[in-house]
Amino acid sequence: MFILSCSERFEKSEDKIFTVDADDLDGRYLDGGYQRHERSYSIIYEHSEYTVICPEYRNGEKGGEPIVVIPVFLIPGRPFMAEVYLYAIDLYSAAPDKGQRWAAEETRKRFNLKTFAHTTLGRALKSLAGKLAGVEAGTAVDAGCPDYEGLTEKPEQGRFPTVRKTKPSRERAARFLRGRVAHQDRNSAKAACHEIAREWFSAYRHFLL
């Protein structure tokens, strides 16, 4: 089980290590017989790779899944922060005359990244749009929509999907994001991303991507 933490600014990281503060939860879980451990994730911030250390609470006597406290900017299994993906998706979705390579390049500039591929944007868009389709259809968020395979972007003969092919995904993402990320200054966009991530996790107990 995951708990989303509204943690301190990432810029306070020292030696490329960011430790999530969960002092307010320690007493509750330790008094309840849990043992505190740590779980680490790697994340790329600007030109460097950082390690994010998250508190993990386990209770071997009661069994059950571990409880992991993660910062709001982190999506487990994804190498970039949530705001990177949402900015790229929002930018691309709001510009139907532009391609994914353009949006990926603008994202690299925005976040001072060495790499952020258009294929990464494509996969993130597909993931978000699939979950939005599931919400619209009233199915499980992580199951997507039953007929979504007919709408999603599929490569043809080894080629990456065209703007026309990604139209259903872009329109879903555009309705959801509404320019709240791509058309803000970086600090405002980051705050918006964190709020979006918190609201989504609170509503569905799943990560955005």
Secondary structure, DSSP 8 states (H G I E B T S, - for coil): -EEEE----GGG-BTTEEE---HHHHHHHHHTT-EEEEEEEEEEETTEEEEEEEEEEE-TTT----EEEEETT--TT-SB-HHHHHHHHHHHHT-TTS-HHHHHHHHHHHHT-S---HHHHHHHHHHHHHHHHHHHHTS-GGG--TTGGGTS---BTTB---TTTTHHHHHHHHHHHTTTTTTS-HHHHHHHHHHHHHHHHHHHSS---
